[in-house]
Every structure is written in C-alpha cells, then in structure tokens.
C-alpha cells in the first residue's frame, strides 16, 4: 500500500471520527435541551403552586382575623358571648394554612431536585 493510500485512509478515519464526535455532541445538546424544558416545566408548576399556596394562606388569615374581630366587638356582647362560635371555620382556616405550607414545601422540594445530579 502506498503512502497516498495510507494518508487517504487516515483522512477518512479523521473525518469519520469527526462525524462521530459531532453526532455525539448533537445528542448531548438535544438531551440538554430536553432536560432544560423539563426543568422549566417543573419551575412553572412550582411557581403556580406557590401562588395558590400564598393566596390560600393569605385568605385564611384574613378570614380568621375578620371573624375574630367581628365576634369580639359584637354589640350587646360585653364579654364576647358569641366569641368562639365559629370554631369550625377557624379550624378550616388553620387547615388552609397547613395545606398552603405543604404546597410550598412540595414546591421547594421540586426546586431542590432540579439542582441535584
């Protein structure tokens, strides 16, 4: 085999290796794009859960404060005779806050998972 044939094969080998490397790079870039898209969806879902949790938590606090104030200051109620009458609604408000905390925890767990290997 002549030197020309050997150098031609070396050029072909290098071109084949370059093609393999470019294909591997393209596959890694595609995998990265898929992971980034999935991460974006996770962050968007976490943001939505955070917004719902914040609204739920805020609403529960507001309802409980308004109810508490109204009962305590009711006319003809020197010692707050009606005070405590709405304990079921107060329990519901506490549950709303508990659920909001759970939503925020799940959201935080999702965000942490994105930073792990």
Order of alpha helices (4+ residues) and beta strands (2+ residues): alpha-alpha
